[in-house]
């Protein structure tokens, strides 16, 4: 516990110093522009979600059902996307960070280093989804006329959900590097498998031409059955949020406990796995990695350099360099755009 406190306090000081340096050195105009556009993005997202919920509520009889089903489906898709995002972010965080060699050379337990790196991966992979949830949950609470307790319950339900996705992604990364070769191709392989499965499930849905109420409801129940799987954390999150929106505190607290218990169980398992497999996976990665060469005449971006011929050579070189840095930097799903 003392080791974790030392590393965590060092990380907090690093973040604080970076923030103070940015405030002191960065342009004030840049900060104002970023703040303005960020506020406009959140405000626009709120009105967009609110308008969408109002439209769905205007549908007779099935409006509230549509909102619950679509929201549960959205959270289920986000659950798998967050796992993939955590998988991709955890790889450079756990194995390519510049400070890892320094930490592993010190008398720290491997589970302690794993915990610190897990917190970094959690922040990197979840911040974009957190920003998306702010206008979404506000619009959901407003359109459902939720009590004030809903807005206090939502962060407590969301936090263990994000912890679960990060634990799964980080553990899969560690096991892949430890037991599989060329693990950098595994996220693409898993994504292709997931996409193929979703396409297969979508092709099985038969769209009926009869749009009267009863057949339409039967068709919807079949289409949304996939998001009603009771063992998915996304189902627990959606059920807890709608219970809080309806003022059902006991049911909301039950799903909160389920999320907390699942997150704690998975995190404990990840610590046990890290104590056994983290250092061997790190050693295997560095013992099997090779230096890759990037000739100027190869690569998709280098071959498309002639598109920027109208720019001078120094400016063209800087533009290509910025594009490569943008594409190679690991970011959460959807954060690039």
N, C-alpha and C positions, 0 to 999 in steps of 0.2 A: 504493500500500500504506500509506503514511503517513496519507493521508486516511481510509482505512478504519479504521486503528488509532485515530485521534482520535475518530471518530464512535462506534466500538464502545466505547471507554473511557468516553465520555460516557454512553452508554446503560447501561453497567454501573453507573456511579455513580448514575444516576437510579433504577435498580432497587434498589440497595443502600439509598439514602436513603428510598425508599418503604417498604421492608421495616422499616427501623429506625423510621420514623415510625409505621407500623402497630403495631409491638411496643410503642412507647412510649405512643401515644395510644389505641389500641383497647382495649376492655374485655377483661380477662383471661378472664372468663367466656365471652365470645363466642369467643375463640380456643380455649378448652377444648371448647366445644360443637361447633365446626367440626371440630376434630381428632378428637373422639369419633365423630361421625357419619361422617366420612370413613374412619376406621379400620373402623367397622362395615360400611360399604358395601363396602370392599375385602375384608373377611373374609367377608361374605355372598356376594359374587361368587365368591370362591374356592370355597366349599363348594357353591355352585350349579353351577359349571362342573365341579367334581370329581364331583358326583353324576351329572351328565349324562354325563360320560365313562365312569363306572362302569356306567351303564345300557347305553350303547352297546357296551361291551366284553363285557357279559353276553350279547349276541346271538351265537349260534353262527356261526362261520365268517366272517360278514360284519361283525362288530363293528369290528375294526381298519380295515377298508376304509371303513366308514361314517364313522369319526372323521376319517380323512384327507380323504375327499371333502367332508364337511360343513365341515371346517376350511378347506379350499381355497376352497369356495364363500363362506364367511364373509369371508375375506380379499379375495376378488374384489369382493364387495359393498362392503366398507369402502374398497377402492381407489377406486371411483367416488364414494362418498360423501365421501371426503377431498378428491378433486378439486373436487367441488361446494362443499364447505366452504371450501377454499382460494380458490376463485373469489369467493365471497361475502365472505370476510374480507379478501381483497386489495384489493377496491374501496375501502372506507373507509381502509385502511392506506396505500395508494399515492396516493390522490387527495383524501382529506378530512382528513388529519392536520393539526393546527394548526401543526406545525413545518415543513411542506413549503415554504411560501413563504420561510421563513428559510433553509432549506438550499439551495433552488434559486437564491437570490440570492447565495450564497457560491461561491467558485471550486472547487466540488467537481465531479468527473466524475459524469455521470448514472448510469453503471454502479455507482459507489460508493454513491450514494443508494439505488439499486435494491437493492444487496446488503444494506444496513442494514434497509430496509423488508421485504426478503424474510425476514430473520431474525425480525422481529416477526410477520409473517404465519405463519411456520413455527410459532412458539410458540402463537399464538392458535388456529390451526386444528388443532393436533396434541395439545394437552395432554389433552383428554378421551379420545382414543383411547389415549394412553399409559397413563392410569389404568385403562382397561378391559383393556389387555394385561397388566398386572401379575398380577391373579388368574387370567386366562385361561392365560398361559404357565406359571404355577406349577402349576395344575391339570393342564395337558397334560403337563408334565414328570413330575409325581408318578404319574399313571396309566399313563404309558409307561415308568416306571422309568428315566428318562433319566439319563445320567451328569452329573456336576457341570459338565462343559464346556458342556452345553446352556444352562444359565442364564447363562453368560458370553457365549455366542455369540448369544443372542436379541437383546440390545440392539444389537449390531453389525450384525445383519441388519435390524433394525427401523428404525434411523436412516436409512440410504440410501433405504429404501422411503418413509418420510415425506418425505424431501427431494424425491424424484421427484414425489410427488403435489402438493407445494407449488409446485414449479417449473412444473408443467403448469398449475395453477390461476392462478398469478400471471402467467404468460406469456399465457394466454388472456384474462385481464382486461385486460392492457395492449393487446393487439391489438384487443380488442373496443372499448375506448374510443377507440383511434386510428382504426379503420377502419369502425366501425359506429355508427349513431345510436341513441340511447336504449338504451345498453348495460345499464342497470339492469334491463331486462326479459329480458336474455339468459339469466341463470341459471334463471329460471322456464321459459323456452322449452327449454333443454337438458334440464332435469329432466323435463319433459313428454315429450320425445322418448325419453329413456332409459326412462321408465316405460312408454311405449307399446311400445317394443321388447321389454322384459321380459315384458309381458303377451302380446305376440304369440308370443314364444318359448314361454311357459308354455302357451298354448292349443294349441300343436302337439304337446305331450307327450300321448301316449295311455296312459291308465292301464289296465293289464291286470287282469282279475279273477282270473287265475291267479297265486297267491302262493306257488307252489312255488319252490324255491331257484334253479334255473337261469333261469326267466323273470324272477324278481325281480331277480337280478343283472344280467340284460340290460337291464331297465328302468332300474335305477339307473345303469348305465354310460351310457345315453343321456341321462338327466336331468342328470348331472354333467359331460357332455362340454364344456359351455360354460366351465367353470373350468379345463380342461386346456390352454387356449391357451398355447403355450410362449413367446409374446412379451409376456405380461402380467407386470408386476412382482409382482403378487400370487402368481402361479404360482412365481416364483423364491423369494419369501419363504417360501411354504408348503413348497416342496421343500427349501430350506435348513434350515428348522426341523425337519422330520422326519428329515433326514439327521443333524442334530446330536443329535436324540433317540435315534437308533439308534447313535450313536457313530461315524458315518462322517465323519471330519473333513475328508477331501479333497473330498468332494462338497459339504459345507457351505461350505468355503472357496471353492470354485468359484462357487457362487451368490452368495456375498458379493462376490466380485470382479465378477460380472456386474452386481449392483446398484450397486456403487461406480462402475464404468465408465459405466453408463447415467446415473446421477445427475450425474457430472462432465461428461459430454457435454451433457446437457440444461442444466446450469447455465451452461456456457460459451456455449451457444447463446442462453440467456436474457440473458446479459450483452451479447452482440453486438446482440441485438434492443433491449435497453434503451438502449444507447448511441445508437441511431438513432431509436427511437420513443417513449421514455419522456417526454421533454420535449414533443414535439409532441402526444402524447395528453393530457398534463396541461394544455397550453394550450387544446386543443380542448374539454376538459371544462369549464374555467372560462369559456371564451368562449361556449359554447352553453348553459350551465346558467342556470336562471331561478329566481327566488324563488317558492316555492309558498306559497299561503295556505291556512290551515286554519280555516274558519269554525266557530264553536261548534256550529252546528246540523247540521254535516255530519260524516261519518265513522262507522264501525261502532261504535266505542267510545262516542262522544258520543251516538249514538242510543240506546244501551243504558244510558244514565245512570240512567234511571228505575228500573232494577233495584235501585240503591243508595239509593232514596229514604228508606229507614229510617235512613240516616246523616245527621248534620248536614252542612250545606253545606261548611264547611271540611274536615271529614274526607273527605267524598265527593270534593272537588276533589283532595285529596292522593292518594287511592286511584286515581283516574283518571289522575293524572299519573304515578304509579308504574307502572301497567299500561302506559302508552304508552312509558315509558322502557325497560321490560322487553322489549317487543315490538320496539322500534326498535334496540336494542343488538345489533350483530353478534356472534353466538356460533357456535362449531363445532356441527356436526350432533349432536344428542342432548345437548348440554351444558345446554340449558335445563331439562331434566327429569332 
